[in-house]
């Protein structure tokens, strides 16, 4: 997925010798969480809006250089890795450097998220299923076999949680018949955390419990 077309370069990095007031003014005009900083034409990192407003306006940015955060991505970085960098640095702007560390511009968080929205995981019709099993007991090959043995297709899968030697896997499954997939996962000792389509196993249990409650109330 080519990302170069999403690089924006309308904001040039501030020089480290500029005043903090220049940084604060830029934050007041923009909605970005960070502003890039350069020294002698070389990218140094970013200063967050929170940090920028903690310093006196008349100071130079170089006097506050210990708050500069050196995060960036390369022009050839995969969009998933870019999204991870956004999350790790709690930012909505991501500087982009080429292989020679030249500053090319930046990505906006909204543009990268829009790419995720266009993937089959979100764009294609299907059901979301979250399954759970011990970290030593599951495998993606087994998960794929379970889904495909029911004539369904996996549109996307990722590990959404790991806790106390138990892993949760979130699946996007195309085609209909999610219930058959759910039943097969149960036969393979997977716990079903969530199935966003009719789960007749659960519905049957509810109906039987309601019937038993009515019987006991007689």
Biotite code that builds the C-alpha atoms (Angstrom):
import biotite.structure as struc

atoms = struc.array([
    struc.Atom([0.000, 0.000, 0.000], chain_id="A", res_id=1, res_name="UNK", atom_name="CA", element="C"),
    struc.Atom([1.855, 3.177, -1.191], chain_id="A", res_id=2, res_name="UNK", atom_name="CA", element="C"),
    struc.Atom([1.888, 5.897, 1.438], chain_id="A", res_id=3, res_name="UNK", atom_name="CA", element="C"),
    struc.Atom([4.074, 8.577, -0.152], chain_id="A", res_id=4, res_name="UNK", atom_name="CA", element="C"),
    struc.Atom([1.000, 10.402, -1.429], chain_id="A", res_id=5, res_name="UNK", atom_name="CA", element="C"),
    struc.Atom([-0.127, 10.915, 2.175], chain_id="A", res_id=6, res_name="UNK", atom_name="CA", element="C"),
    struc.Atom([3.038, 12.790, 3.202], chain_id="A", res_id=7, res_name="UNK", atom_name="CA", element="C"),
    struc.Atom([2.226, 16.420, 4.041], chain_id="A", res_id=8, res_name="UNK", atom_name="CA", element="C"),
    struc.Atom([4.949, 19.064, 3.996], chain_id="A", res_id=9, res_name="UNK", atom_name="CA", element="C"),
    struc.Atom([3.089, 22.326, 4.511], chain_id="A", res_id=10, res_name="UNK", atom_name="CA", element="C"),
    struc.Atom([4.634, 22.769, 7.974], chain_id="A", res_id=11, res_name="UNK", atom_name="CA", element="C"),
    struc.Atom([8.389, 23.153, 8.152], chain_id="A", res_id=12, res_name="UNK", atom_name="CA", element="C"),
    struc.Atom([10.173, 22.155, 11.381], chain_id="A", res_id=13, res_name="UNK", atom_name="CA", element="C"),
    struc.Atom([10.999, 25.017, 13.725], chain_id="A", res_id=14, res_name="UNK", atom_name="CA", element="C"),
    struc.Atom([14.653, 25.725, 14.321], chain_id="A", res_id=15, res_name="UNK", atom_name="CA", element="C"),
    struc.Atom([15.994, 24.803, 17.730], chain_id="A", res_id=16, res_name="UNK", atom_name="CA", element="C"),
    struc.Atom([17.158, 28.412, 18.149], chain_id="A", res_id=17, res_name="UNK", atom_name="CA", element="C"),
    struc.Atom([13.639, 29.788, 17.626], chain_id="A", res_id=18, res_name="UNK", atom_name="CA", element="C"),
    struc.Atom([11.755, 31.081, 20.626], chain_id="A", res_id=19, res_name="UNK", atom_name="CA", element="C"),
    struc.Atom([9.269, 29.018, 22.602], chain_id="A", res_id=20, res_name="UNK", atom_name="CA", element="C"),
    struc.Atom([6.726, 31.719, 21.757], chain_id="A", res_id=21, res_name="UNK", atom_name="CA", element="C"),
    struc.Atom([7.004, 30.703, 18.072], chain_id="A", res_id=22, res_name="UNK", atom_name="CA", element="C"),
    struc.Atom([6.218, 27.142, 19.106], chain_id="A", res_id=23, res_name="UNK", atom_name="CA", element="C"),
    struc.Atom([3.283, 28.209, 21.271], chain_id="A", res_id=24, res_name="UNK", atom_name="CA", element="C"),
    struc.Atom([1.875, 30.392, 18.497], chain_id="A", res_id=25, res_name="UNK", atom_name="CA", element="C"),
    struc.Atom([2.025, 27.514, 16.050], chain_id="A", res_id=26, res_name="UNK", atom_name="CA", element="C"),
    struc.Atom([0.170, 25.244, 18.460], chain_id="A", res_id=27, res_name="UNK", atom_name="CA", element="C"),
    struc.Atom([-2.505, 27.926, 18.877], chain_id="A", res_id=28, res_name="UNK", atom_name="CA", element="C"),
    struc.Atom([-3.016, 27.973, 15.111], chain_id="A", res_id=29, res_name="UNK", atom_name="CA", element="C"),
    struc.Atom([-2.999, 24.207, 14.587], chain_id="A", res_id=30, res_name="UNK", atom_name="CA", element="C"),
    struc.Atom([-4.632, 21.127, 16.092], chain_id="A", res_id=31, res_name="UNK", atom_name="CA", element="C"),
    struc.Atom([-1.476, 19.008, 16.176], chain_id="A", res_id=32, res_name="UNK", atom_name="CA", element="C"),
    struc.Atom([-0.177, 17.348, 19.335], chain_id="A", res_id=33, res_name="UNK", atom_name="CA", element="C"),
    struc.Atom([3.485, 17.875, 18.366], chain_id="A", res_id=34, res_name="UNK", atom_name="CA", element="C"),
    struc.Atom([5.647, 20.163, 16.211], chain_id="A", res_id=35, res_name="UNK", atom_name="CA", element="C"),
    struc.Atom([8.882, 18.966, 14.521], chain_id="A", res_id=36, res_name="UNK", atom_name="CA", element="C"),
    struc.Atom([12.197, 20.629, 15.475], chain_id="A", res_id=37, res_name="UNK", atom_name="CA", element="C"),
    struc.Atom([15.363, 20.829, 13.373], chain_id="A", res_id=38, res_name="UNK", atom_name="CA", element="C"),
    struc.Atom([18.955, 21.930, 13.857], chain_id="A", res_id=39, res_name="UNK", atom_name="CA", element="C"),
    struc.Atom([21.168, 22.906, 10.934], chain_id="A", res_id=40, res_name="UNK", atom_name="CA", element="C"),
    struc.Atom([18.665, 21.316, 8.574], chain_id="A", res_id=41, res_name="UNK", atom_name="CA", element="C"),
    struc.Atom([18.618, 18.011, 10.445], chain_id="A", res_id=42, res_name="UNK", atom_name="CA", element="C"),
    struc.Atom([15.490, 16.646, 12.119], chain_id="A", res_id=43, res_name="UNK", atom_name="CA", element="C"),
    struc.Atom([15.911, 16.374, 15.907], chain_id="A", res_id=44, res_name="UNK", atom_name="CA", element="C"),
    struc.Atom([12.479, 15.340, 17.113], chain_id="A", res_id=45, res_name="UNK", atom_name="CA", element="C"),
    struc.Atom([9.175, 16.813, 18.213], chain_id="A", res_id=46, res_name="UNK", atom_name="CA", element="C"),
    struc.Atom([7.961, 18.964, 21.095], chain_id="A", res_id=47, res_name="UNK", atom_name="CA", element="C"),
    struc.Atom([4.488, 18.269, 22.459], chain_id="A", res_id=48, res_name="UNK", atom_name="CA", element="C"),
    struc.Atom([1.907, 20.984, 22.982], chain_id="A", res_id=49, res_name="UNK", atom_name="CA", element="C"),
    struc.Atom([1.785, 20.159, 26.694], chain_id="A", res_id=50, res_name="UNK", atom_name="CA", element="C"),
    struc.Atom([5.525, 20.706, 27.104], chain_id="A", res_id=51, res_name="UNK", atom_name="CA", element="C"),
    struc.Atom([5.538, 23.847, 24.957], chain_id="A", res_id=52, res_name="UNK", atom_name="CA", element="C"),
    struc.Atom([3.125, 25.620, 27.271], chain_id="A", res_id=53, res_name="UNK", atom_name="CA", element="C"),
    struc.Atom([5.198, 24.745, 30.339], chain_id="A", res_id=54, res_name="UNK", atom_name="CA", element="C"),
    struc.Atom([8.055, 27.088, 29.396], chain_id="A", res_id=55, res_name="UNK", atom_name="CA", element="C"),
    struc.Atom([8.454, 30.859, 29.330], chain_id="A", res_id=56, res_name="UNK", atom_name="CA", element="C"),
    struc.Atom([7.744, 32.353, 25.935], chain_id="A", res_id=57, res_name="UNK", atom_name="CA", element="C"),
    struc.Atom([11.003, 34.301, 25.754], chain_id="A", res_id=58, res_name="UNK", atom_name="CA", element="C"),
    struc.Atom([13.163, 31.211, 26.146], chain_id="A", res_id=59, res_name="UNK", atom_name="CA", element="C"),
    struc.Atom([14.737, 29.534, 23.131], chain_id="A", res_id=60, res_name="UNK", atom_name="CA", element="C"),
    struc.Atom([13.676, 26.027, 22.245], chain_id="A", res_id=61, res_name="UNK", atom_name="CA", element="C"),
    struc.Atom([17.287, 24.916, 22.694], chain_id="A", res_id=62, res_name="UNK", atom_name="CA", element="C"),
    struc.Atom([16.975, 25.770, 26.400], chain_id="A", res_id=63, res_name="UNK", atom_name="CA", element="C"),
    struc.Atom([14.225, 23.136, 26.624], chain_id="A", res_id=64, res_name="UNK", atom_name="CA", element="C"),
    struc.Atom([15.763, 20.547, 24.320], chain_id="A", res_id=65, res_name="UNK", atom_name="CA", element="C"),
    struc.Atom([15.456, 17.792, 26.940], chain_id="A", res_id=66, res_name="UNK", atom_name="CA", element="C"),
    struc.Atom([11.723, 17.538, 26.186], chain_id="A", res_id=67, res_name="UNK", atom_name="CA", element="C"),
    struc.Atom([12.301, 16.862, 22.483], chain_id="A", res_id=68, res_name="UNK", atom_name="CA", element="C"),
    struc.Atom([10.958, 13.425, 21.528], chain_id="A", res_id=69, res_name="UNK", atom_name="CA", element="C"),
    struc.Atom([12.882, 11.761, 18.708], chain_id="A", res_id=70, res_name="UNK", atom_name="CA", element="C"),
    struc.Atom([10.152, 9.644, 17.131], chain_id="A", res_id=71, res_name="UNK", atom_name="CA", element="C"),
    struc.Atom([9.741, 9.310, 13.347], chain_id="A", res_id=72, res_name="UNK", atom_name="CA", element="C"),
    struc.Atom([9.057, 6.765, 10.612], chain_id="A", res_id=73, res_name="UNK", atom_name="CA", element="C"),
    struc.Atom([10.702, 6.082, 7.264], chain_id="A", res_id=74, res_name="UNK", atom_name="CA", element="C"),
    struc.Atom([9.079, 6.775, 3.919], chain_id="A", res_id=75, res_name="UNK", atom_name="CA", element="C"),
    struc.Atom([8.920, 3.009, 3.308], chain_id="A", res_id=76, res_name="UNK", atom_name="CA", element="C"),
    struc.Atom([7.560, 2.058, 6.747], chain_id="A", res_id=77, res_name="UNK", atom_name="CA", element="C"),
    struc.Atom([4.502, -0.217, 6.647], chain_id="A", res_id=78, res_name="UNK", atom_name="CA", element="C"),
    struc.Atom([1.235, 1.527, 7.550], chain_id="A", res_id=79, res_name="UNK", atom_name="CA", element="C"),
    struc.Atom([0.617, -0.847, 10.465], chain_id="A", res_id=80, res_name="UNK", atom_name="CA", element="C"),
    struc.Atom([4.001, 0.057, 11.951], chain_id="A", res_id=81, res_name="UNK", atom_name="CA", element="C"),
    struc.Atom([3.164, 3.733, 11.411], chain_id="A", res_id=82, res_name="UNK", atom_name="CA", element="C"),
    struc.Atom([-0.117, 3.273, 13.246], chain_id="A", res_id=83, res_name="UNK", atom_name="CA", element="C"),
    struc.Atom([1.758, 1.564, 16.085], chain_id="A", res_id=84, res_name="UNK", atom_name="CA", element="C"),
    struc.Atom([4.158, 4.520, 16.290], chain_id="A", res_id=85, res_name="UNK", atom_name="CA", element="C"),
    struc.Atom([1.224, 6.903, 16.567], chain_id="A", res_id=86, res_name="UNK", atom_name="CA", element="C"),
    struc.Atom([-0.149, 4.877, 19.479], chain_id="A", res_id=87, res_name="UNK", atom_name="CA", element="C"),
    struc.Atom([3.191, 4.507, 21.276], chain_id="A", res_id=88, res_name="UNK", atom_name="CA", element="C"),
    struc.Atom([3.905, 8.238, 21.134], chain_id="A", res_id=89, res_name="UNK", atom_name="CA", element="C"),
    struc.Atom([0.351, 9.497, 21.788], chain_id="A", res_id=90, res_name="UNK", atom_name="CA", element="C"),
    struc.Atom([0.515, 11.881, 18.857], chain_id="A", res_id=91, res_name="UNK", atom_name="CA", element="C"),
    struc.Atom([-1.522, 12.852, 15.800], chain_id="A", res_id=92, res_name="UNK", atom_name="CA", element="C"),
    struc.Atom([1.445, 13.889, 13.635], chain_id="A", res_id=93, res_name="UNK", atom_name="CA", element="C"),
    struc.Atom([4.274, 11.575, 12.567], chain_id="A", res_id=94, res_name="UNK", atom_name="CA", element="C"),
    struc.Atom([7.461, 12.971, 10.940], chain_id="A", res_id=95, res_name="UNK", atom_name="CA", element="C"),
    struc.Atom([8.717, 11.055, 7.891], chain_id="A", res_id=96, res_name="UNK", atom_name="CA", element="C"),
    struc.Atom([12.427, 10.700, 7.054], chain_id="A", res_id=97, res_name="UNK", atom_name="CA", element="C"),
    struc.Atom([14.089, 9.126, 4.044], chain_id="A", res_id=98, res_name="UNK", atom_name="CA", element="C"),
    struc.Atom([16.951, 6.621, 4.258], chain_id="A", res_id=99, res_name="UNK", atom_name="CA", element="C"),
    struc.Atom([19.455, 9.490, 4.556], chain_id="A", res_id=100, res_name="UNK", atom_name="CA", element="C"),
    struc.Atom([17.513, 11.011, 7.467], chain_id="A", res_id=101, res_name="UNK", atom_name="CA", element="C"),
    struc.Atom([16.239, 13.912, 5.377], chain_id="A", res_id=102, res_name="UNK", atom_name="CA", element="C"),
    struc.Atom([12.947, 15.321, 6.631], chain_id="A", res_id=103, res_name="UNK", atom_name="CA", element="C"),
    struc.Atom([10.235, 14.744, 3.996], chain_id="A", res_id=104, res_name="UNK", atom_name="CA", element="C"),
    struc.Atom([7.143, 15.890, 5.854], chain_id="A", res_id=105, res_name="UNK", atom_name="CA", element="C"),
    struc.Atom([4.669, 14.165, 8.129], chain_id="A", res_id=106, res_name="UNK", atom_name="CA", element="C"),
    struc.Atom([1.674, 11.872, 8.272], chain_id="A", res_id=107, res_name="UNK", atom_name="CA", element="C"),
    struc.Atom([-1.593, 12.843, 9.921], chain_id="A", res_id=108, res_name="UNK", atom_name="CA", element="C"),
    struc.Atom([-3.190, 10.232, 12.177], chain_id="A", res_id=109, res_name="UNK", atom_name="CA", element="C"),
    struc.Atom([-6.566, 10.623, 10.479], chain_id="A", res_id=110, res_name="UNK", atom_name="CA", element="C"),
    struc.Atom([-5.113, 9.726, 7.074], chain_id="A", res_id=111, res_name="UNK", atom_name="CA", element="C"),
    struc.Atom([-3.497, 6.535, 8.381], chain_id="A", res_id=112, res_name="UNK", atom_name="CA", element="C"),
    struc.Atom([-6.657, 5.481, 10.204], chain_id="A", res_id=113, res_name="UNK", atom_name="CA", element="C"),
    struc.Atom([-8.618, 6.017, 6.980], chain_id="A", res_id=114, res_name="UNK", atom_name="CA", element="C"),
    struc.Atom([-6.344, 3.441, 5.333], chain_id="A", res_id=115, res_name="UNK", atom_name="CA", element="C"),
    struc.Atom([-7.286, 0.950, 8.036], chain_id="A", res_id=116, res_name="UNK", atom_name="CA", element="C"),
    struc.Atom([-10.961, 1.704, 7.405], chain_id="A", res_id=117, res_name="UNK", atom_name="CA", element="C"),
    struc.Atom([-10.462, 0.795, 3.739], chain_id="A", res_id=118, res_name="UNK", atom_name="CA", element="C"),
    struc.Atom([-9.017, -2.640, 4.474], chain_id="A", res_id=119, res_name="UNK", atom_name="CA", element="C"),
    struc.Atom([-11.232, -5.742, 4.063], chain_id="A", res_id=120, res_name="UNK", atom_name="CA", element="C"),
    struc.Atom([-11.102, -6.157, 7.847], chain_id="A", res_id=121, res_name="UNK", atom_name="CA", element="C"),
    struc.Atom([-13.473, -3.192, 8.203], chain_id="A", res_id=122, res_name="UNK", atom_name="CA", element="C"),
    struc.Atom([-14.792, -2.533, 4.706], chain_id="A", res_id=123, res_name="UNK", atom_name="CA", element="C"),
    struc.Atom([-15.984, -6.013, 3.716], chain_id="A", res_id=124, res_name="UNK", atom_name="CA", element="C"),
    struc.Atom([-19.195, -7.497, 5.161], chain_id="A", res_id=125, res_name="UNK", atom_name="CA", element="C"),
    struc.Atom([-18.725, -10.242, 7.719], chain_id="A", res_id=126, res_name="UNK", atom_name="CA", element="C"),
    struc.Atom([-18.831, -11.111, 11.383], chain_id="A", res_id=127, res_name="UNK", atom_name="CA", element="C"),
    struc.Atom([-16.457, -10.246, 14.223], chain_id="A", res_id=128, res_name="UNK", atom_name="CA", element="C"),
    struc.Atom([-15.503, -13.162, 16.453], chain_id="A", res_id=129, res_name="UNK", atom_name="CA", element="C"),
    struc.Atom([-13.281, -13.049, 19.538], chain_id="A", res_id=130, res_name="UNK", atom_name="CA", element="C"),
    struc.Atom([-11.942, -16.397, 20.743], chain_id="A", res_id=131, res_name="UNK", atom_name="CA", element="C"),
    struc.Atom([-9.765, -17.254, 23.735], chain_id="A", res_id=132, res_name="UNK", atom_name="CA", element="C"),
    struc.Atom([-7.334, -20.049, 24.533], chain_id="A", res_id=133, res_name="UNK", atom_name="CA", element="C"),
    struc.Atom([-4.092, -20.712, 26.438], chain_id="A", res_id=134, res_name="UNK", atom_name="CA", element="C"),
    struc.Atom([-1.007, -19.091, 24.920], chain_id="A", res_id=135, res_name="UNK", atom_name="CA", element="C"),
    struc.Atom([0.619, -22.516, 24.517], chain_id="A", res_id=136, res_name="UNK", atom_name="CA", element="C"),
    struc.Atom([-2.500, -24.181, 23.095], chain_id="A", res_id=137, res_name="UNK", atom_name="CA", element="C"),
    struc.Atom([-3.574, -22.047, 20.148], chain_id="A", res_id=138, res_name="UNK", atom_name="CA", element="C"),
    struc.Atom([-2.108, -21.633, 16.671], chain_id="A", res_id=139, res_name="UNK", atom_name="CA", element="C"),
    struc.Atom([-3.100, -19.480, 13.736], chain_id="A", res_id=140, res_name="UNK", atom_name="CA", element="C"),
    struc.Atom([-2.866, -22.490, 11.451], chain_id="A", res_id=141, res_name="UNK", atom_name="CA", element="C"),
    struc.Atom([-5.478, -24.249, 13.591], chain_id="A", res_id=142, res_name="UNK", atom_name="CA", element="C"),
    struc.Atom([-7.650, -21.121, 13.658], chain_id="A", res_id=143, res_name="UNK", atom_name="CA", element="C"),
    struc.Atom([-7.487, -20.866, 9.868], chain_id="A", res_id=144, res_name="UNK", atom_name="CA", element="C"),
    struc.Atom([-8.344, -24.560, 9.520], chain_id="A", res_id=145, res_name="UNK", atom_name="CA", element="C"),
    struc.Atom([-11.368, -24.166, 11.808], chain_id="A", res_id=146, res_name="UNK", atom_name="CA", element="C"),
    struc.Atom([-12.713, -21.205, 9.853], chain_id="A", res_id=147, res_name="UNK", atom_name="CA", element="C"),
    struc.Atom([-12.038, -22.594, 6.382], chain_id="A", res_id=148, res_name="UNK", atom_name="CA", element="C"),
    struc.Atom([-13.432, -26.038, 7.231], chain_id="A", res_id=149, res_name="UNK", atom_name="CA", element="C"),
    struc.Atom([-16.791, -24.291, 7.528], chain_id="A", res_id=150, res_name="UNK", atom_name="CA", element="C"),
    struc.Atom([-16.473, -22.722, 4.043], chain_id="A", res_id=151, res_name="UNK", atom_name="CA", element="C"),
    struc.Atom([-15.749, -19.310, 5.537], chain_id="A", res_id=152, res_name="UNK", atom_name="CA", element="C"),
    struc.Atom([-12.863, -16.910, 4.883], chain_id="A", res_id=153, res_name="UNK", atom_name="CA", element="C"),
    struc.Atom([-10.707, -14.939, 7.308], chain_id="A", res_id=154, res_name="UNK", atom_name="CA", element="C"),
    struc.Atom([-10.646, -11.261, 6.336], chain_id="A", res_id=155, res_name="UNK", atom_name="CA", element="C"),
    struc.Atom([-8.347, -10.333, 9.205], chain_id="A", res_id=156, res_name="UNK", atom_name="CA", element="C"),
    struc.Atom([-6.994, -11.601, 12.520], chain_id="A", res_id=157, res_name="UNK", atom_name="CA", element="C"),
    struc.Atom([-4.920, -10.161, 15.331], chain_id="A", res_id=158, res_name="UNK", atom_name="CA", element="C"),
    struc.Atom([-4.079, -10.855, 18.967], chain_id="A", res_id=159, res_name="UNK", atom_name="CA", element="C"),
    struc.Atom([-6.167, -8.358, 20.896], chain_id="A", res_id=160, res_name="UNK", atom_name="CA", element="C"),
    struc.Atom([-5.254, -9.365, 24.458], chain_id="A", res_id=161, res_name="UNK", atom_name="CA", element="C"),
    struc.Atom([-2.757, -11.475, 26.418], chain_id="A", res_id=162, res_name="UNK", atom_name="CA", element="C"),
    struc.Atom([-3.269, -11.952, 30.132], chain_id="A", res_id=163, res_name="UNK", atom_name="CA", element="C"),
    struc.Atom([-2.294, -14.698, 32.605], chain_id="A", res_id=164, res_name="UNK", atom_name="CA", element="C"),
    struc.Atom([-1.170, -17.150, 29.908], chain_id="A", res_id=165, res_name="UNK", atom_name="CA", element="C"),
    struc.Atom([-4.433, -16.696, 28.030], chain_id="A", res_id=166, res_name="UNK", atom_name="CA", element="C"),
    struc.Atom([-4.632, -15.058, 24.615], chain_id="A", res_id=167, res_name="UNK", atom_name="CA", element="C"),
    struc.Atom([-7.611, -13.500, 22.855], chain_id="A", res_id=168, res_name="UNK", atom_name="CA", element="C"),
    struc.Atom([-7.724, -13.436, 19.063], chain_id="A", res_id=169, res_name="UNK", atom_name="CA", element="C"),
    struc.Atom([-10.075, -11.118, 17.189], chain_id="A", res_id=170, res_name="UNK", atom_name="CA", element="C"),
    struc.Atom([-11.216, -12.438, 13.799], chain_id="A", res_id=171, res_name="UNK", atom_name="CA", element="C"),
    struc.Atom([-13.137, -10.865, 10.934], chain_id="A", res_id=172, res_name="UNK", atom_name="CA", element="C"),
    struc.Atom([-14.863, -13.679, 9.071], chain_id="A", res_id=173, res_name="UNK", atom_name="CA", element="C"),
    struc.Atom([-16.521, -13.301, 5.697], chain_id="A", res_id=174, res_name="UNK", atom_name="CA", element="C"),
    struc.Atom([-19.523, -15.154, 4.344], chain_id="A", res_id=175, res_name="UNK", atom_name="CA", element="C"),
    struc.Atom([-22.524, -16.226, 6.392], chain_id="A", res_id=176, res_name="UNK", atom_name="CA", element="C"),
    struc.Atom([-22.770, -19.063, 8.880], chain_id="A", res_id=177, res_name="UNK", atom_name="CA", element="C"),
    struc.Atom([-20.682, -17.624, 11.671], chain_id="A", res_id=178, res_name="UNK", atom_name="CA", element="C"),
    struc.Atom([-22.582, -19.863, 14.071], chain_id="A", res_id=179, res_name="UNK", atom_name="CA", element="C"),
    struc.Atom([-21.087, -23.024, 12.517], chain_id="A", res_id=180, res_name="UNK", atom_name="CA", element="C"),
    struc.Atom([-17.615, -21.551, 12.968], chain_id="A", res_id=181, res_name="UNK", atom_name="CA", element="C"),
    struc.Atom([-18.397, -20.773, 16.604], chain_id="A", res_id=182, res_name="UNK", atom_name="CA", element="C"),
    struc.Atom([-19.522, -24.336, 17.293], chain_id="A", res_id=183, res_name="UNK", atom_name="CA", element="C"),
    struc.Atom([-16.328, -25.727, 15.750], chain_id="A", res_id=184, res_name="UNK", atom_name="CA", element="C"),
    struc.Atom([-14.185, -23.418, 17.876], chain_id="A", res_id=185, res_name="UNK", atom_name="CA", element="C"),
    struc.Atom([-15.991, -24.755, 20.944], chain_id="A", res_id=186, res_name="UNK", atom_name="CA", element="C"),
    struc.Atom([-15.231, -28.340, 19.894], chain_id="A", res_id=187, res_name="UNK", atom_name="CA", element="C"),
    struc.Atom([-11.557, -27.349, 19.732], chain_id="A", res_id=188, res_name="UNK", atom_name="CA", element="C"),
    struc.Atom([-11.785, -26.016, 23.317], chain_id="A", res_id=189, res_name="UNK", atom_name="CA", element="C"),
    struc.Atom([-11.727, -22.311, 22.432], chain_id="A", res_id=190, res_name="UNK", atom_name="CA", element="C"),
    struc.Atom([-13.730, -19.978, 24.655], chain_id="A", res_id=191, res_name="UNK", atom_name="CA", element="C"),
    struc.Atom([-16.036, -17.681, 22.710], chain_id="A", res_id=192, res_name="UNK", atom_name="CA", element="C"),
    struc.Atom([-15.723, -14.159, 24.098], chain_id="A", res_id=193, res_name="UNK", atom_name="CA", element="C"),
    struc.Atom([-17.865, -12.401, 21.532], chain_id="A", res_id=194, res_name="UNK", atom_name="CA", element="C"),
    struc.Atom([-19.603, -13.342, 18.296], chain_id="A", res_id=195, res_name="UNK", atom_name="CA", element="C"),
    struc.Atom([-21.295, -10.445, 16.526], chain_id="A", res_id=196, res_name="UNK", atom_name="CA", element="C"),
    struc.Atom([-23.830, -12.526, 14.700], chain_id="A", res_id=197, res_name="UNK", atom_name="CA", element="C"),
    struc.Atom([-26.538, -14.903, 15.875], chain_id="A", res_id=198, res_name="UNK", atom_name="CA", element="C"),
    struc.Atom([-25.033, -17.583, 18.113], chain_id="A", res_id=199, res_name="UNK", atom_name="CA", element="C"),
    struc.Atom([-27.713, -20.284, 18.317], chain_id="A", res_id=200, res_name="UNK", atom_name="CA", element="C"),
    struc.Atom([-25.801, -22.173, 21.006], chain_id="A", res_id=201, res_name="UNK", atom_name="CA", element="C"),
    struc.Atom([-26.174, -19.252, 23.391], chain_id="A", res_id=202, res_name="UNK", atom_name="CA", element="C"),
    struc.Atom([-29.712, -18.571, 22.245], chain_id="A", res_id=203, res_name="UNK", atom_name="CA", element="C"),
    struc.Atom([-30.676, -22.193, 22.898], chain_id="A", res_id=204, res_name="UNK", atom_name="CA", element="C"),
    struc.Atom([-29.184, -22.041, 26.381], chain_id="A", res_id=205, res_name="UNK", atom_name="CA", element="C"),
    struc.Atom([-31.174, -18.879, 27.096], chain_id="A", res_id=206, res_name="UNK", atom_name="CA", element="C"),
    struc.Atom([-34.379, -20.463, 25.838], chain_id="A", res_id=207, res_name="UNK", atom_name="CA", element="C"),
    struc.Atom([-33.824, -23.602, 27.941], chain_id="A", res_id=208, res_name="UNK", atom_name="CA", element="C"),
    struc.Atom([-33.013, -21.621, 31.069], chain_id="A", res_id=209, res_name="UNK", atom_name="CA", element="C"),
    struc.Atom([-36.130, -19.496, 30.585], chain_id="A", res_id=210, res_name="UNK", atom_name="CA", element="C"),
    struc.Atom([-38.199, -22.668, 30.091], chain_id="A", res_id=211, res_name="UNK", atom_name="CA", element="C"),
    struc.Atom([-36.697, -24.205, 33.245], chain_id="A", res_id=212, res_name="UNK", atom_name="CA", element="C"),
    struc.Atom([-37.398, -21.025, 35.222], chain_id="A", res_id=213, res_name="UNK", atom_name="CA", element="C"),
    struc.Atom([-41.038, -21.037, 34.090], chain_id="A", res_id=214, res_name="UNK", atom_name="CA", element="C"),
    struc.Atom([-41.301, -24.753, 34.975], chain_id="A", res_id=215, res_name="UNK", atom_name="CA", element="C"),
    struc.Atom([-39.914, -24.159, 38.457], chain_id="A", res_id=216, res_name="UNK", atom_name="CA", element="C"),
    struc.Atom([-42.271, -21.230, 38.964], chain_id="A", res_id=217, res_name="UNK", atom_name="CA", element="C"),
    struc.Atom([-45.315, -23.411, 38.388], chain_id="A", res_id=218, res_name="UNK", atom_name="CA", element="C"),
])
